[in-house]
Amino acid sequence: MRAATDPNAKLRGRLESFVIESAALRGNVLGDPDAREVLVYLPPSYDASSTRRYPVVVILAPYAATNRSMVAWRLWEPSTFELYESLLARGEAEEAILVSPDCCNRWGGSQFLDSPASGLYQSHVAGEVLPAVDARYRTIAEKAGRAVVGRSSGGFGALRIALDRPELFAAVGSHAGDGLFEVSIRPTFTSVAITIDREGGLEKFLERFERTGPKGGGDFDTIAMIATAAAYAPAPDAPFPHCELPFDPRTALPIDAVWQRFLEHDPVVRLERDASAMRDLALVFLDAGDRDEHGLQFAARRMAELLRARGANVRHEEFPGGHRGTHARYAVSLPALIGALAR
């Protein structure tokens, strides 16, 4: 049995890491570290040549996970990089450099966006991680050679960086990425309001949560709501945590002005408003489980519909299952995304 502490133990390629002293994250209001690790997987043939360049796939971690989730050790289950190597061994994928940045924060996730209430995480990925990888490794250092993909919040981050910075990536993949907020987020108002009410207010919830961590589904929904509020509705002049909830915790009723700020970040809303967005990408890969607990299969369906109507190259799938434990879906998306890139 391989040692749980050695992520290279069963790899034919090589996993490396380096640390970026991030200017984008320096001095962030949450006090999160600005020294951030970047994991880089180099394929088996990388050391056999000094000139060959490789396409790059950036993999964004889901909520409540760091880049180290890509190498998380679980008995009888391959890591993401081992899964990818099994595809290479069977001739089902082409070689690429895989990159995973650390964009987690005090609330469990940054949504990979820039926000004064959490930090400049999209700028960290776009302006620091990508240039550092291109400088260190033999990448195809242009849009045509890059893809970005993720699960859940990582899928949202992939969609948003493709929408916000279309010059960076030629292909994007989203496994049950956050979207269609009216379906996926609004139903959690009740659970979160109950949790905050039972704790005696948001401040007391945060005080207790930071001592104990989550103690049930209501806690998880609540800290996830705070994370998304910090990303979607920052309020730097408001009391800590310097963001606005999209509902009144006393009644669980929406606060329309704040909820509209959330909706401005919804990838579905963004696609509905911009008929040219993502139309020219080499590939948009979308999927979700048919029993996704957050209804994100409906978000994927709507995005696929919008993109196909404008002539985009979309691959959309639904698979049997729910929202969690879906890293095996990278066996489907990675070959497709890499196959769409220049080499």
C-alpha positions in Angstrom: 0.0 0.0 0.0 1.3 3.5 -0.9 2.2 5.9 1.8 -0.5 8.4 2.5 2.0 11.2 2.7 3.7 10.7 -0.7 1.5 12.0 -3.6 4.2 10.9 -6.1 4.2 7.3 -4.9 2.2 5.9 -7.8 2.7 8.6 -10.4 4.7 8.0 -13.6 4.7 11.8 -14.1 5.8 14.2 -11.4 4.0 16.4 -8.9 5.8 19.6 -7.9 4.8 22.7 -5.9 6.0 26.2 -5.4 4.8 29.1 -3.3 3.8 32.6 -4.6 4.1 35.5 -2.2 0.9 37.1 -3.5 0.7 40.8 -3.9 -3.0 40.4 -4.8 -3.8 38.7 -1.5 -1.5 40.7 0.7 -3.3 42.6 3.5 -6.7 40.9 2.8 -9.4 41.8 5.4 -9.8 38.2 6.6 -6.2 37.8 7.6 -5.7 34.9 5.3 -2.1 34.0 4.3 -0.7 35.7 1.2 1.9 32.9 0.7 0.0 30.5 -1.6 1.1 27.1 -2.8 0.6 26.1 -6.4 0.5 22.4 -7.3 1.9 21.4 -10.8 1.6 18.0 -12.4 4.2 17.3 -15.1 3.3 14.4 -17.5 5.5 11.3 -18.0 7.3 12.6 -21.1 8.1 16.1 -19.7 11.7 15.3 -18.7 12.5 13.4 -22.0 12.7 16.7 -24.0 14.1 20.1 -23.3 12.0 21.8 -26.0 8.5 20.3 -26.1 5.8 22.6 -24.8 2.5 21.4 -23.3 -1.0 22.7 -23.0 -2.1 23.7 -19.5 -5.3 22.8 -17.5 -6.0 24.8 -14.4 -8.1 22.8 -11.9 -10.0 24.8 -9.3 -10.9 23.1 -6.0 -14.5 23.0 -4.8 -15.8 24.9 -1.7 -14.3 23.8 1.6 -11.2 22.4 -0.1 -7.8 23.5 -1.1 -5.6 22.6 -4.0 -4.4 19.7 -1.8 -7.8 18.0 -2.4 -6.3 17.1 -5.8 -3.9 14.7 -4.0 -6.2 13.7 -1.1 -5.4 10.2 -0.1 -8.4 7.8 0.2 -8.2 4.1 0.4 -8.9 2.4 -3.0 -9.6 5.7 -4.7 -7.2 7.4 -7.1 -6.2 11.0 -6.7 -7.1 13.4 -9.5 -3.6 13.1 -10.9 -3.6 9.3 -10.7 -7.0 9.3 -12.4 -5.5 11.4 -15.2 -2.5 9.1 -15.5 -4.9 6.1 -15.9 -6.4 7.9 -18.9 -2.9 8.5 -20.4 -2.0 4.8 -19.9 -5.1 3.7 -21.8 -4.5 6.3 -24.6 -7.7 8.1 -23.7 -6.1 11.5 -23.1 -3.2 13.5 -24.4 -0.5 14.9 -22.2 -0.8 18.2 -20.5 0.5 20.1 -17.5 -2.1 20.3 -14.7 -2.1 23.2 -12.3 -4.0 23.7 -9.1 -3.8 26.9 -7.1 -4.9 27.4 -3.4 -7.7 29.9 -3.3 -9.4 28.8 0.0 -10.0 31.4 2.7 -11.3 31.8 6.3 -14.9 31.1 5.2 -14.1 28.0 3.2 -13.8 29.5 -0.3 -13.3 32.6 -2.3 -15.5 31.7 -5.3 -12.3 32.6 -7.2 -13.5 36.3 -7.4 -12.0 39.6 -6.5 -13.7 41.1 -3.4 -12.8 43.7 -0.8 -14.4 41.4 1.8 -12.2 38.4 1.1 -9.4 39.1 -1.3 -8.4 39.4 -4.9 -8.5 35.7 -5.8 -9.3 36.0 -9.5 -6.4 38.4 -9.9 -4.2 35.9 -8.0 -5.0 33.2 -10.5 -4.9 35.3 -13.6 -2.1 37.7 -12.8 0.1 35.6 -10.6 -0.4 31.9 -11.0 -0.5 31.7 -14.7 2.6 33.9 -15.3 4.5 32.0 -12.7 3.7 28.6 -14.2 4.6 29.9 -17.7 7.9 31.2 -16.4 8.8 27.9 -14.7 7.6 25.3 -17.1 7.4 24.6 -20.8 3.8 25.6 -21.3 2.0 26.8 -24.4 1.8 30.2 -22.9 -1.2 31.6 -24.8 -5.0 31.3 -24.7 -5.1 28.5 -27.4 -3.1 26.3 -25.0 -5.0 26.8 -21.8 -8.2 25.3 -20.2 -9.8 25.9 -16.8 -12.1 23.4 -15.0 -13.5 22.8 -11.6 -16.2 21.2 -9.5 -19.0 23.0 -7.6 -17.5 26.4 -6.5 -14.5 25.5 -8.6 -16.8 25.1 -11.6 -18.3 28.5 -10.9 -14.8 29.9 -10.7 -13.9 28.4 -14.1 -17.0 29.8 -15.7 -16.5 33.2 -14.2 -12.8 33.5 -15.2 -13.8 32.5 -18.7 -16.5 35.2 -18.7 -14.5 37.9 -17.0 -11.1 37.3 -18.7 -11.9 35.8 -22.1 -8.3 36.4 -23.3 -6.9 33.7 -21.0 -8.6 30.4 -21.7 -9.7 28.5 -24.9 -11.7 25.9 -23.1 -13.7 25.7 -19.9 -15.2 22.9 -17.9 -17.7 23.1 -15.0 -18.9 20.0 -13.0 -22.0 21.1 -11.2 -20.7 24.7 -11.1 -22.8 27.2 -9.1 -25.4 28.9 -11.2 -29.1 29.6 -11.5 -29.0 31.2 -8.1 -32.8 31.4 -7.9 -32.9 27.6 -7.8 -29.6 26.8 -6.1 -29.0 29.5 -3.4 -32.4 31.1 -2.6 -33.9 27.9 -1.1 -31.1 27.9 1.5 -32.4 31.2 3.0 -34.6 29.3 5.4 -31.9 26.9 6.7 -29.4 29.7 7.2 -31.9 32.1 8.9 -32.9 29.3 11.3 -29.2 28.6 12.2 -28.4 32.3 12.7 -31.6 32.8 14.8 -30.8 29.8 17.1 -27.3 31.1 17.6 -28.5 34.6 18.6 -27.2 36.4 15.6 -24.6 36.3 12.9 -21.8 37.5 15.1 -22.4 34.8 17.7 -22.6 32.2 15.0 -19.2 33.2 13.6 -17.7 33.2 17.1 -18.9 29.7 17.8 -18.2 28.4 14.3 -14.5 29.5 14.5 -14.2 27.5 17.7 -16.0 24.3 16.7 -16.3 24.2 12.9 -19.5 22.9 11.3 -21.8 20.9 13.6 -24.5 20.0 11.0 -26.0 20.9 7.7 -27.3 24.2 8.9 -23.8 25.3 9.9 -22.4 24.3 6.5 -25.2 26.2 4.7 -24.6 29.2 6.8 -20.8 29.5 6.4 -21.2 28.9 2.7 -23.7 31.7 2.6 -21.2 34.0 4.3 -18.5 32.9 1.9 -20.8 33.7 -1.1 -21.9 37.0 0.5 -18.3 38.1 0.9 -17.8 37.3 -2.8 -21.0 38.7 -4.2 -22.2 41.4 -1.9 -19.1 42.9 -0.1 -19.7 45.9 2.1 -16.3 47.1 3.3 -17.9 49.8 5.6 -20.2 47.3 7.3 -19.3 45.4 10.5 -17.3 42.2 10.2 -17.6 40.1 8.1 -17.9 43.2 5.8 -20.7 41.8 3.6 -24.5 41.8 3.3 -26.7 38.7 3.5 -29.4 38.5 0.8 -32.2 38.0 3.3 -33.4 39.2 6.6 -32.3 36.7 9.3 -35.4 37.6 11.4 -37.9 36.6 8.6 -35.8 34.7 6.0 -37.4 37.0 3.4 -35.1 38.3 0.6 -33.7 41.7 0.7 -34.2 42.6 -2.9 -31.3 45.1 -3.4 -28.8 42.6 -1.9 -30.2 39.6 -3.8 -29.9 41.5 -7.0 -26.2 41.9 -6.2 -25.9 38.2 -5.9 -27.7 37.7 -9.2 -25.2 39.9 -11.0 -22.6 37.2 -10.3 -24.8 34.3 -11.6 -23.2 32.7 -14.7 -26.7 32.1 -16.1 -27.6 35.7 -15.7 -24.3 36.8 -17.3 -24.9 34.5 -20.3 -28.5 35.7 -20.7 -27.3 39.3 -20.8 -24.3 38.9 -23.1 -25.1 37.1 -26.4 -21.5 36.9 -27.4 -20.1 35.6 -24.1 -18.1 32.2 -24.4 -19.4 31.8 -28.0 -15.9 31.5 -29.5 -14.4 29.1 -27.0 -12.9 25.9 -28.4 -15.1 23.9 -25.9 -17.5 24.5 -23.0 -17.9 21.3 -21.0 -20.9 21.2 -18.6 -22.3 18.4 -16.5 -24.1 17.7 -13.2 -25.7 14.8 -11.4 -29.4 14.1 -12.1 -30.0 14.3 -8.3 -27.9 17.2 -7.5 -28.9 18.4 -4.0 -28.6 22.1 -5.1 -30.4 21.7 -8.4 -27.3 22.5 -10.4 -28.3 20.1 -13.2 -30.9 22.8 -14.0 -28.2 25.5 -14.1 -26.1 23.3 -16.5 -29.1 22.7 -18.7 -29.9 26.4 -18.9 -26.3 27.4 -19.7 -26.0 24.7 -22.4 -29.2 25.9 -23.9 -28.0 29.5 -24.0 -24.6 28.6 -25.4 -25.9 26.3 -28.1 -28.4 29.0 -29.3 -25.4 31.3 -30.0 -23.5 28.5 -31.8 -20.9 27.7 -29.1 -19.2 24.3 -29.0 -20.9 22.8 -26.0 -20.7 19.3 -24.5 -23.4 18.8 -21.9 -24.0 15.7 -19.9 -26.0 14.5 -16.9 -25.0 11.5 -14.9 -26.6 9.4 -12.2 -25.8 10.9 -8.8 -25.7 13.9 -6.6 -23.4 16.8 -5.9 -20.6 15.3 -3.9 -17.9 12.8 -4.6 -17.8 13.6 -8.3 -14.1 13.9 -8.9 -14.3 10.8 -11.1 -16.0 13.1 -13.7 -12.5 14.5 -14.5 -12.1 11.3 -16.4 -14.6 12.7 -18.9 -13.8 16.4 -18.9 -10.0 16.3 -19.0 -9.6 14.4 -22.3 -12.2 16.6 -23.9 -10.7 19.9 -22.7 -7.1 18.9 -23.5 -8.2 17.6 -26.9 -9.6 21.1 -27.7 -6.3 22.9 -27.0 -3.3 23.7 -29.2 -0.3 21.6 -28.9 
